[in-house]
Amino acid sequence: MEDGRPRPSRYNVGAGVLCLCRAQQLNQITKIADLVKQTAHEAGFELAGIAPVRDFAELNYFPDWIAAGHAGEMKYMESRDEAGQLKRASLRSAAPWARSVIVCAINYNTAHPYSTQVNDPQQGWISRYAWSREDYHEAVMRRLRVVENSLRNALGQPSQDEAASQSYDRKSGLDLEKQPHSGARMQPTAPAVGSKQETAKPQRGERQIATRAQDAMATGNGRPPLQTRCYVDTGPLVERVHAKYAGVGWIGKNTCILNQKLGSWLFLGVILTSLELEPDLPAPDRCGSCTRCIVACPTDALIAPYQLDSNKCISYLTIEKRGAIPEDMRDGVGRHVFGCDICQDVCPWNRKAPATSAAEFQPREGLVNPALGWLAGIDAEEFREKFRGSPIRRTKRSGLRRNAAIAMGNSGDPRFTSVLERLAADDDPVVAESAQWSLEQLSTPAAPKPESSARKY
């Protein structure tokens, strides 16, 4: 204190430097998060956000849902870790290295009528998401790789090797967790990730971010090298829960993710990362007192707000269910031959949902209101050719013909009698039994239908 002024102690100086370094690190992490979101939008995603890795309250219900048998025959949902814990109940257990979840969403809606707006007894209904020209797993994954590689390049990390990071096996159609994939591959309509167009070196600003961010995650500070993992419907997590906490949308009473501007016609893709990024705020629930989705469900699959019993869901029955569809469920299936959109069609947030500009999500010829007679009589070769690279392969030819036969019985149209008589003698016993049931329906006077327009389907 020679000049009368106090000198800072070594402790004060050190603490100030640490605070400054910490602030700089946080600033760089924020910039990386912004870069990730910007890249996601440039790659074609309408929405992108970041969720922390937490044991969210919504996940506490998952074990009870499984224990109640509400997953039906979807045994992959029951995948467990070495300790016997359900993987999807806790991402901390399934991927202990993960610190953040990047959630990206893309609109797949097209400018075609909803299922509740059509009523031709000669035609069936294929769920909107399955009309696409390219398997949505491929289309979303291709964009997700752009985001993943942008993150890795910004941190000076090599682009993830596709074979090591791929979330599903394209040859077998199964992901690394032995979960379903919709079918064979189509050639992508845009440059695949890993091509020269998608692996540009980080720009100067990105290199500056990388240099400082690497300091924050250097192994000397106790952090391992960056790990990332991409998933599209195949990861050991409940995507919609993380989408909520990433600010992408809220979980509706129909259990779908809803966004205030885009509605619910969204495909989700996620990137798990070992880098702890600044999370977004969760989206608020805007369903209010509305129960349109619950009331409209023809099979009462929505057993309560936010609760779905898959065993009653038309999508489950027409896609995942193998063998015969339970008789007490068949009338409610209506003319659906693959999936169901009713709980989304009636949602007020989808009244003004915009249509996508992505070419690969435009419908293939013949899949919007397909002719039931065509589907019932489709042979093996045509099925392979028509649905190559389509989610519809998931139900297999037998399931599609079974569904078409049941839809004919629910149509009330006697013109299907001759077709059903031929199907009743089919070599496939499930198809034959379904056709026989439909013949009985057409020969029996129809009972009065509920007034709800949605329940016609």
Secondary structure, DSSP 8 states (H G I E B T S, - for coil): -TTSS----HHHHHHHHHHHHHHHHHHHHHHHHHHHHHHHHHHT-SEEEEEE----GGGGGHHHHHHTTTTTT-GGGG-B-TTS-BGGG-HHHH-TT--EEEEEEEE---SS--GGG---TTB-EE-GGGGBSS-HHHHHHHHHHHHHHHHHHHTT-----HHHH-SEETTTTEETTS----------SS--TTSTTT-----HHHHHHHHHHHHHT-GGGT--S--EEEESS-SSS-HHHHHHHTTS-EE-TTSSEEBTTTBT-EEEEEEEESS------------TT--HHHHH-TT--EEETTEE-GGG-HHIIIII--S---HHHHHHHTTEEE---HHHHT-GGGTT------GGGSB-TT-SS-BHHHHHH--HHHHHHHTTT-GGGGGHHHHHHHHHHHHHHHHT-GGGHHHHHHHTT-SSHHHHHHHHHHHHHHHS------S-GGGG-
